[in-house]
Amino acid sequence: MAIATEAVNPKAYPLADAQLTITILDLVQQAANYKQLKKGANEATKTLNRGISEFVVMAADTEPLEILLHLPLLAEDKNVPYVFVPSKQALGRACGVTRPVIACSVTSNEGSQLKSQIQQLKVPLSFLFHSIILTPCLHPFSPVLNSEMI
């Protein structure tokens, strides 16, 4: 599966590498089969607000990207991992639709056969997610910067 990265917006962070993208899209496809997938930015927002989202996947080639940049903020507030994949076309195919999909949310289900696979995927996603949260602020008035300057 060739994944194009030429139209990826630099604001789309964290961006999954090729191997992680394939793993994510495979799990998204399985979640669609098990009816544990909500497609679109609006439905992903609803799952985050309701607390039923396991993780959120967004397309980095969305134009304009700002139409889904509320999702990372909401996901961070709800402590839900999120990741960008390079292609909205590939995300749409994985979701089982013919149209491009800019965002989707894999939802929780207690008796699900996907529970172990979701937990396995959440490990690298959580690593990406927590690397964002724990990155120190580089604001000029940040105590981290000021202590280094002294």
Backbone as a ProteinNet text record, in pm:
[ID]
protein_1_A
[PRIMARY]
MAIATEAVNPKAYPLADAQLTITILDLVQQAANYKQLKKGANEATKTLNRGISEFVVMAADTEPLEILLHLPLLAEDKNVPYVFVPSKQALGRACGVTRPVIACSVTSNEGSQLKSQIQQLKVPLSFLFHSIILTPCLHPFSPVLNSEMI
[TERTIARY]
84.2	0	89	84.3	163.1	83.9	148.7	82.4	151.9	75.9	131.1	144.6	254.7	275.6	306.3	284.2	323.9	236.1	109.9	19.1	-7.9	83.8	62.7	95.4	0.9	16.6	108.3	204.6	293.9	222.1	101.7	24.2	-32.1	-30.8	-84.9	18.4	10.4	107.3	33.2	60.1	162.7	116.4	206.2	178.6	234.5	151	193.9	290.4	392.1	482.2	410.7	476.3	411.5	362.3	444.8	406.1	289.7	296.5	188.6	59.7	71.8	-45.9	-117.4	-42.5	-102.4	-173.6	-110.3	-171	-299.9	-295.4	-413	-526.8	-496.7	-601.1	-660.4	-577.6	-628	-726.5	-691.8	-781.2	-908	-895.8	-1013.6	-1108.2	-1051.6	-1133.5	-1206.1	-1135.9	-1199.4	-1306.5	-1279.3	-1377.4	-1503.3	-1487.5	-1603.7	-1687	-1620.7	-1691.7	-1767	-1711.1	-1773.9	-1865.3	-1892.2	-1979.2	-1926.9	-1795.3	-1732.6	-1659.7	-1715.3	-1648.8	-1749.1	-1709.6	-1788.4	-1705.1	-1764.8	-1693.9	-1730.3	-1629.3	-1651.6	-1613.1	-1579.2	-1535.7	-1648.2	-1771.2	-1883.3	-1910.9	-1912.2	-1937.9	-1821.9	-1698.1	-1582.8	-1593	-1637.5	-1657.9	-1761.8	-1870.3	-1975.9	-1924	-1842.9	-1791.9	-1698.1	-1618.3	-1529.8	-1611.8	-1713.5	-1797.3	-1872.2	-1912.3	-1986.5	-1895.2	-1764	-1669.8	-1662.6	-1699.5	-1697.5	-1588.9	-1500.7	-1396.2	-1271.6	-1220.4	-1094	-975.8	-983.1	-884.3	-943.8	-880.8	-928.8	-820.8	-862.8	-771.9	-816.8	-720.3	-750.7	-661.2	-708.6	-632.2	-548.8	-419.5	-328.2	-340.8	-401.5	-414.8	-550.9	-618.1	-745.8	-722	-810.2	-794.7	-925.3	-934.3	-833	-827.8	-709.6	-689.4	-763.8	-787.7	-850.3	-990	-1055.9	-1190.9	-1191.8	-1075.6	-1072.6	-972.6	-914.9	-816.2	-877.5	-1010.7	-1072.3	-1062.6	-1046.7	-1043.2	-921.7	-798.7	-686.3	-704.1	-759	-780.7	-880.7	-988.9	-1091.5	-1038	-960.9	-903.5	-806.4	-726.3	-634.1	-711	-819.6	-901.7	-961	-1000.5	-1063.8	-962.4	-833.4	-725.1	-742.8	-777.5	-796.6	-684.4	-612	-505.5	-561.3	-482.6	-520.3	-396.4	-418.3	-306.7	-355	-262.3	-290.9	-233.7	-307.6	-258	-246.7	-158.6	-132.7	-249.4	-337.4	-433.3	-578.8	-661.9	-805.7	-871.8	-814.7	-868.1	-848.5	-727.5	-698.7	-784.2	-804.1	-887.9	-1032.4	-1079.9	-1214.7	-1231.1	-1131.1	-1137	-1137.5	-1054.7	-1050.3	-1183.1	-1251.4	-1381.4	-1493.2	-1463.6	-1562.9	-1654.1	-1609.9	-1689.1	-1605.6	-1672.3	-1600.7	-1551.1	-1603.2	-1564.4	-1447	-1372.5	-1266.8	-1326.1	-1254.7	-1296.5	-1184.4	-1218.4	-1114.1	-1090.3	-1185.4	-1167.4	-1259.2	-1214	-1299.2	-1259.2	-1350.2	-1328.1	-1363.2	-1270.9	-1298	-1359.2	-1477.7	-1553	-1532.9	-1562.1	-1544.1	-1668.3	-1644.5	-1751.9	-1697.1	-1759.5	-1705.1	-1686.1	-1781.3	-1772.1	-1707.7	-1631.7	-1578.1	-1462.3	-1457.1	-1343.7	-1221.6	-1240.1	-1129	-1058.9	-1108.6	-1056.6	-904.8	-852.5	-708.2	-629.6	-680.7	-611.3	-611.1	-722.2	-729.5	-628.2	-619.8	-524.5	-380.3	-350.4	-215.4	-180.9	-276.1	-250.5	-242.5	-312.8	-310.6	-174	-89.2	44.6	127.8	148.7	225	150.9	17.4	-58.3	-43	-47.1	-30.1	110.2	209	345.3	352.6	292.2	287.9	210	97.6	9.7	80.6	146.4	212.3	339.2	400.5	516.4	473.2	348.8	296.3	268.6	202.1	161	282.9	386.5	500.9	608.5	590.9	687.9	678.7	791.6	784.6	746.4	678.3	635.3	757.3	766.3	879	837.6	748.6	705.2	817.4	838	948	943.7	826.1	815.1	810.8	836.7	834.2	945.9	917.1	1022.5	1134.7	1102.8	1204.9	1307.2	1259.6	1350.3	1426.4	1357.2	1421.1	1528.8	1509.6	1611.2	1734.4	1713.9	1827.5	1905.3	1837.5	1902.3	1987.2	1955	2025.5	2160
-117.2	0	124	203.7	326.1	440.2	514	623.1	752.7	846.4	973.7	1068.5	1143.7	1239.7	1379.3	1403.8	1532.4	1648.7	1626.1	1734.8	1741.1	1692	1686.6	1822.2	1873.3	2001.4	1983.8	2074.3	2060.2	2075.2	2131.1	2141.8	2006.7	1910.1	1777.2	1697.5	1708.7	1644	1581.8	1460.8	1368.3	1291.6	1279.7	1207.8	1066.2	967.9	827.8	796.2	715.7	670.8	565.5	518.3	428.1	299.1	238.9	112.4	132.3	237.4	264.6	301.2	371.8	406.8	281.9	184.5	59.4	-12.4	-16.6	-80.5	-8.5	124.9	204.3	180.6	188.9	172.5	31.9	-67.9	-205	-215.9	-156.1	-160.6	-78.7	33.6	113.5	30.6	-44.5	-129.1	-236.3	-298.5	-398.8	-336.2	-215.5	-146.6	-114	-80.1	-54.2	-181.2	-295	-422.4	-458.9	-421.5	-451.6	-338.8	-241.6	-127.3	-49.7	-37.3	39.4	160	219.6	330.2	439.8	562.7	679.7	760.5	793.5	860.2	1007.6	1092.1	1235.1	1312.9	1440	1524.9	1547.4	1564.5	1589.1	1467.5	1349.3	1228.5	1198.5	1226.3	1207.3	1301	1424	1519.4	1466.6	1410.9	1357	1242.1	1153.3	1039.8	1087.6	1191.2	1246.5	1308.7	1385.6	1449.7	1347.6	1236.3	1132.6	1038.4	1046.7	963	820	794.4	656.7	634.7	731.4	719.7	653.1	551.6	487.5	568.2	607.7	696.5	760.2	869.7	945.9	945.3	924.1	925.8	1038.6	1121.7	1234.7	1230.9	1288.6	1292	1419.2	1403.7	1517.4	1599.6	1543.1	1617.5	1686	1705.9	1777.1	1922.2	1973.9	2111.8	2186.3	2288.3	2338.8	2252.6	2238.1	2152.6	2206.2	2335.6	2398.6	2344.8	2281.5	2230.5	2112.3	2055.1	1946.7	1969.4	2088.3	2113.3	2132.8	2131.5	2131.1	1992.5	1889.7	1752.4	1724	1764.6	1740.3	1807.7	1928.8	1998.2	1923.1	1880.6	1806.4	1670.8	1604.5	1474.4	1488.5	1595.1	1617.1	1642.2	1720.2	1744.7	1615.8	1525.8	1400.1	1288.1	1317.7	1220.1	1100.2	1129.4	1027.4	1044	936.8	948.4	982.6	1056.9	1089.9	1086.2	1069.1	1061.4	1105.1	1156.8	1191.5	1083.7	1050.4	962.8	1048.2	1012.4	1100.7	1122.8	1025	1033.1	1020.4	1117.3	1108.2	1004.3	979.8	875	737.4	712.9	584.3	566.8	675.5	668	636.4	695.3	665.9	520.6	467.5	326	235.3	268.9	187.5	194.3	307.9	323.9	253.6	203.7	129.5	216	337.3	425.2	464.6	510.2	546.2	690.1	772.4	912.6	929.8	1040.2	1067.5	1092.1	1051	1073.9	1150.8	1265.6	1347.9	1313.3	1245.9	1207.2	1090.2	1007.6	899.8	868.9	804.2	769.2	622.4	547.3	408.4	412.5	353.1	363	239.3	256	147	59	-67.9	-166	-276	-295.5	-387.7	-530.4	-585	-723.2	-739.4	-642.6	-642.3	-740	-800.6	-886.2	-802.3	-673	-584.3	-524.6	-552.6	-487.7	-503.3	-623.9	-645.6	-573.4	-573.4	-503.9	-352.9	-301	-157.7	-122.9	-205.2	-178.9	-185.7	-281.5	-291	-167.3	-115.6	2.7	128.6	130	249.1	271.8	169.7	186.9	284.1	259.3	358.5	491.6	488.1	613.2	694.8	628.5	699	756.4	684.9	737.1	867	868	990.4	1099.5	1061.7	1155.5	1218.9	1137.2	1190.1	1266.4	1238.5	1318.4	1460.3	1478.2	1611.9	1683.3	1614.2	1674.6	1713.5	1631.2	1653.8	1742.3	1785.8	1874.6	2010.4	2064.4	2192.5	2306	2401.6	2518.5	2603.5	2648.5	2731.5	2878.2	2918.2	3056.6	3138.7	3265	3345.4	3359	3349.2	3363.2	3229.1	3121.8	2988.9	2972.8	2911.1	2888.4	2799.6	2709.9	2621.7	2704.1	2793	2876.6	2973.3	3035.3	3134.3	3072	2948.7	2884	2848.5	2819.2	2788.5	2914.2	3028.2	3153.1	3210	3173.8	3230.8	3167.5
0	0	0	-103.8	-111.8	-49.5	39.5	108.3	70.8	13.2	-30.7	87.8	90.7	198.6	144.9	15	-40.3	4	37.6	72.5	222.8	303.4	447.7	509.3	585.8	654	775.3	796.5	912.8	1047.6	1047.8	1172.1	1214.5	1124.3	1152.6	1232	1363.8	1450.8	1567.4	1604.1	1557.3	1433.3	1338.8	1214.6	1226.6	1200.6	1208.9	1095.3	1124.2	1017.9	933.3	828.2	732.3	798.2	883.6	947.4	1043.7	1124.9	1219.6	1146.1	1033.3	952.9	904.8	856.3	808.4	923	1039.7	1156.5	1197.5	1198.7	1236.2	1138.1	1008	907	909.5	940.7	952.9	1069.5	1182.9	1298.5	1273.5	1203.1	1167.6	1080.9	986.5	899.2	980.9	1074.6	1160	1249	1300.4	1384.4	1304.6	1177.4	1091.6	1076.4	1062.3	1049.9	1177.3	1293.2	1421.7	1470.1	1385.3	1419.2	1539.6	1548.8	1655.8	1598.7	1494	1426.6	1396.5	1426.4	1388.7	1290.2	1176.9	1067.9	1061.7	1040.1	1025.1	1149.8	1129.5	1240.5	1341.4	1293.1	1384.6	1472.6	1413.8	1493.1	1587.2	1543.9	1632.4	1752.4	1728.8	1837.9	1936.3	1884.9	1971.6	2057.7	1998.6	2077.6	2187.7	2158.6	2261.3	2374.2	2338.5	2440.4	2524.7	2465.2	2537.9	2615.8	2592.6	2665.9	2617.7	2491.3	2440.6	2335.8	2317.3	2216.3	2274.2	2203.7	2242.6	2189.1	2062.3	2002.3	1877.5	1833.7	1718.5	1611.2	1486.6	1371.7	1279.6	1237.3	1149.1	1026.5	917.6	792.5	786.9	760.5	757	629.4	524.8	399.2	386.5	498.4	499.6	459.1	375.9	329.2	348.4	428.1	521.1	647.8	701.8	819.2	941.8	943.9	1060.6	1090.7	993.5	1019	1115.1	1142.7	1241	1353.3	1361.7	1466.9	1605.9	1615.9	1748.7	1812.3	1729.7	1782	1871	1832.1	1923.7	2059.6	2061	2188.5	2275.4	2214.7	2287.7	2334.1	2247.8	2284.3	2401.4	2401.8	2513.5	2642.6	2634.7	2753.4	2808.2	2719.7	2759.7	2780.8	2761.5	2777	2683.4	2558.2	2455.1	2352.7	2319.8	2219.9	2081.6	2005.4	1868.2	1781.1	1651.5	1558.1	1420.7	1342	1203.2	1112.7	1007.8	901.5	775.5	681.6	567.2	471.7	452.7	342.6	386.7	344.8	372	282.3	163.5	75.4	139.3	191	255.5	381.2	455.9	575.5	537.4	429.1	380.3	339.6	269.5	229.6	352.1	451.4	572.9	648.8	638.5	705.2	629.9	510.8	434.6	350.7	317.1	231.2	109.7	5.8	-117.1	-114.4	-24.6	-14.9	81.4	69.5	167.4	306.2	409.2	547.7	616.3	677.6	739.1	885.5	950	1089.9	1121.9	1214.7	1264.2	1407.4	1476.2	1615.4	1635.5	1692.2	1729	1868.4	1881.2	2006.5	2093.4	2221.1	2316.7	2320.5	2348.9	2363.5	2453.3	2567.5	2668.1	2617.1	2545.5	2500.9	2364.6	2321.9	2186.3	2168.5	2050.8	2015.7	1978.1	1957.2	1920.2	2042	2161.8	2282.4	2295.9	2274.7	2290.8	2181.8	2058.5	1949.8	1972.8	2024.2	2054.1	2162.2	2266.3	2374.2	2324	2234.3	2177.9	2096.5	2019.9	1937.7	2022.4	2135.3	2219.5	2283.6	2290.1	2347.7	2263.8	2131.8	2054.9	2039.5	2033.7	2024.1	2151.3	2265.8	2392.6	2403.9	2350.2	2351.1	2271	2151.9	2071.2	2143.8	2202.1	2270.8	2390.1	2472.4	2590.9	2556.5	2442	2402.3	2368.5	2323.1	2296.4	2428	2519.3	2645.7	2729.4	2727.7	2815	2753.7	2628.9	2566.6	2634.3	2683.2	2753.4	2659.3	2715.7	2640	2605.7	2482.9	2440.9	2431	2517.9	2525.4	2588.8	2547.7	2603.6	2755	2815.7	2960.2	3031.8	2958	3015.7	3118	3234.4	3333.9	3280.8	3187.1	3130.3	3053.6	2967.7	2889.8	2978.5	3073.7	3158.7	3246.3	3292.3	3374.6	3291.7	3161.5	3075.5	3038.9	3036.4	2998.2	3110.4	3234.3	3350	3368.9
[MASK]
++++++++++++++++++++++++++++++++++++++++++++++++++++++++++++++++++++++++++++++++++++++++++++++++++++++++++++++++++++++++++++++++++++++++++++++++++++++

